[in-house]
Every structure is written in structure tokens, then in C-alpha cells.
């Protein structure tokens, strides 16, 4: 067992891990961070996405030990002070049914608008592709992101 | 799913330290960069190892070096880093386009080009670009450095010429003025392996280079096609004639993702479209 320390959603956390432990399992089972989900468990579905040092990664394909000293943000961190504009729009538009893909979609959207605050539909599709949703046919999800990132007033 | 196989984890900061570990462990070690292949293989018990060596701590391997006539991509360079470099978009458009077509953002943020060629699956997206660029792979062991041509690199499906005690430092790619594309056939965007892929390179002095992935055991240059077109002015008629050579250049198989016939048919179409597109880019000048 090795002790690793990482910053999760702004908070320093330490945990003992074996080298073969997967980040997703450690987040969910040892650290109680439950928003990343285990879908395909092989990097195809996007449900386990987290931001690692600002970039979305598949936490099912990362060893926990690799993240020692690094920064992780999950939906818990994004929603710390309540839902943000994108999340509220998703709520209004019934973007999700079962919600299993929602964390991954929100992580990918967060990463996208960090770099590109007003993406066009093509850019949104590119950023969200690789997040599989089996309920909604993607349309309301794409529409929510489009709606929430529309250029309307100066910030 | 947990990884059932126990291993030790190393994160060296220096190349020499890594080479020392590799010479000690030989076959019994795996290099970890992005992990997007290795972790899946470990989970699914396709790979067993007692030692995992994470090379992300070696700063030297994370660099992109652009000189006057050469580009060096270190082993730690991810597809996202390639996509985000305007210089690479300009100088290596085929590799840049291929990088954009690899899986999804979440994978590209971790996966590396060198990891891609080390996994050496027949469908690897970066290979056609590297083949038409005549890239060279720089590897090092405790006994010294050597350079391997990309044309000698792939020895079979998931097999490369790399020895267990060797570490890939990066890839050298000569800079040439050219235009080109990477055409990929996938079932959907975001997370699919290529069913067929072709890299196309054209330049002002009527050099034409083609390389495929996913339609043969290893990615390869299409020499007959190149010889046929070399020095000629591209016309619709010539493209039609050249298309007929394609079936003799490839050896696709039928598997769960598509049939041999479909792959062959689509390779002809992708060749045609890709060459027309490349010629248009060449004539339109480089943006």
C-alpha cells in the first residue's frame, strides 16, 4: 500500500492504494465521490469521466497511484455552489432520463466551455462524442449545451 | 473491474533510471504512458506483468521539438497536444488529422502517438501518417541508442521490432512541403476503431504517397499505387485507373466490424475522395 495525496474538488485528500487499484474504484469506494459511474469499464462510454488537471480522462483507465499529487474535479466539485447554467438548462430540457451518462456529459461540457465558451453545434458534438447515452438520443443534451452557451450578453 | 494481477509501480524521473529498470526486468515489465490500451489489457487479463513503469514523470519525453527540417515527438506526447499545436497542424497535416480522428477527447487527452505504435493494432490511426512521412523511431537501451524506420517497425498484429529492454524516446519526422489527408472509415464517431484507413501525401513535384491501416495485418505503404502515379498529372481518368490497383495492395479480413468486400470497396472510395481532397488542398495553397 502506498499513501497518495490528491486534490479532489479543491480539498486535499490522502488515501492508501495498491498499485493495481483503478482511480474510478478509489474515488467511489474509498473516497466516497460517487458521481463518476462505471459503465463499460474499458474507456468507451464516458460515464467515468473526471477532470484530471483540467482535462477530461476516463477514470476507469487510470491507476489511482498515477494521480498522486494531482488535481481532480468531478461533478460534486462543479456543483459545489449549486447547479451551473449548463446543468440548469439540462434540467429544464429534460436532457436525461436515467441520468447515468450525465456526469460524463457534464465533465466533457465543462472541459469544452473552459476553452471555448461559445461553441457551435459541431464543436459540441465533437466534445461530447464518446459519451454514450442510451435513453435520449442525444438531442436534448446537445440542445441544452447549445442553449446554455449561446452568445447573448457580455460577461 | 479490478486488475487481478498484482504489480509494482515505478515512476522514474530519468531516462537512465528507466533503462536500468528495463534491463533488470526484461519481458517482465510494461511501460505505462497514457494507459488507454495497457489498463484495458491488464483488466481483461490479456497482459500480465510484475512491473509497471510509468514514464509520465520524465520531462524529456514530454517534449515536441520543431527544428528547421525535423520534428521530434517525445513518447509522452498525447494526441490532444498534437491537435492543440498550430505548428503541427501546419507542418504535419496528415498526422494532425489522424490525431483528431482517434477515439474521443477523454482518450486523446491521455493516449500518446508512441503508445499507439507500440500497441501496434492493425487499425492504428497514426500509422498511415507516420508511414507516408517516413518517420523514424528513436529507441534506447542500456547498450545505446538506435533509430528504426517506421517501415520496419511493425512485425505483425500487435507486434513490433522493439526489444523488451528498449525504451522508445520518440519519433523523428522530416519536414516537407506537402498536402494530404487521413481518411478513416468508422461506424460512428467518438469511439470506434478504423475499419479501413488511408493516409495520402501529395506535393508540388508530383510525389504521391499512400499508406493504409486496418486492411492488412500491419499498416503499410502502397508502393504499386505510388509507382503508378509517380510524376503524373492527376486527372479523374487517372484516379479511376489507379483505383483498380487497390485490391492488389491490401489484404483485408472479414471480422465483427466489417467484411473483406466492404473494406475493399470503401478503400477505393476513400482513396478517390482523399486524393481529390489532397489535390484541392495542394492547389489551394496551405492555410
Contacts between the chains, C-beta under 8 A, distances in Angstrom:
chain1	res1	chain2	res2	distance
A	2	B	9	7.8
A	18	B	6	7.4
A	19	B	6	7.7
A	19	B	7	5.8
A	19	B	8	6.3
A	19	B	9	3.6
A	19	B	52	6.7
A	20	B	2	7.1
A	20	B	3	4.1
A	20	B	5	6.8
A	20	B	6	6.0
A	20	B	7	6.1
A	20	B	42	7.4
A	21	B	2	7.4
A	21	B	3	7.9
A	22	B	2	6.9
A	22	B	3	7.0
A	22	B	39	7.4
A	22	B	43	7.8
A	25	B	2	6.7
A	41	B	1	4.9
A	41	B	43	6.9
A	42	B	40	4.9
A	42	B	43	7.0
A	42	B	44	7.6
A	43	B	36	5.8
A	43	B	39	7.9
A	43	B	40	6.4
A	43	B	103	7.8
A	43	B	106	7.6
A	43	B	107	6.0
A	44	B	191	5.0
A	45	B	191	7.9
A	46	B	104	6.9
A	46	B	106	6.2
A	49	B	106	5.4
A	52	B	109	8.0
A	55	B	80	7.1
A	55	B	109	4.3
A	56	B	105	6.0
A	56	B	106	4.6
A	56	B	109	6.1
A	57	B	106	5.8
A	57	B	109	5.6
A	57	B	110	5.5
A	58	B	36	7.4
A	58	B	106	5.1
A	58	B	107	6.7
A	58	B	110	7.5
A	60	B	39	7.8
A	61	B	35	5.6
A	61	B	36	5.4
A	61	B	39	4.5
A	61	B	40	6.7
A	61	B	107	8.0
A	61	B	110	7.0
A	62	B	35	6.4
A	62	B	39	7.2
A	62	B	110	7.5
A	63	B	9	7.0
A	63	B	32	7.6
A	63	B	35	7.0
A	63	B	39	7.0
A	63	B	52	7.7
A	63	B	54	8.0
A	65	B	9	5.2
A	66	B	11	7.9
A	66	B	32	7.6
A	66	B	35	7.4
A	66	B	54	6.1
A	66	B	56	7.2
A	108	B	105	6.5
A	108	B	106	7.1
A	111	B	105	7.0
A	125	B	189	7.6
A	126	B	105	7.6
A	126	B	189	7.9
A	127	B	105	5.8
A	129	B	104	5.7
A	129	B	105	8.0
A	129	B	189	4.8
A	129	B	190	3.1
A	129	B	191	7.5
A	130	B	103	6.4
A	130	B	104	2.3
A	130	B	105	6.6
A	130	B	106	6.0
A	130	B	107	7.0
A	130	B	190	3.8
A	130	B	191	4.8
A	131	B	104	7.6
A	131	B	190	7.7
A	132	B	191	7.7
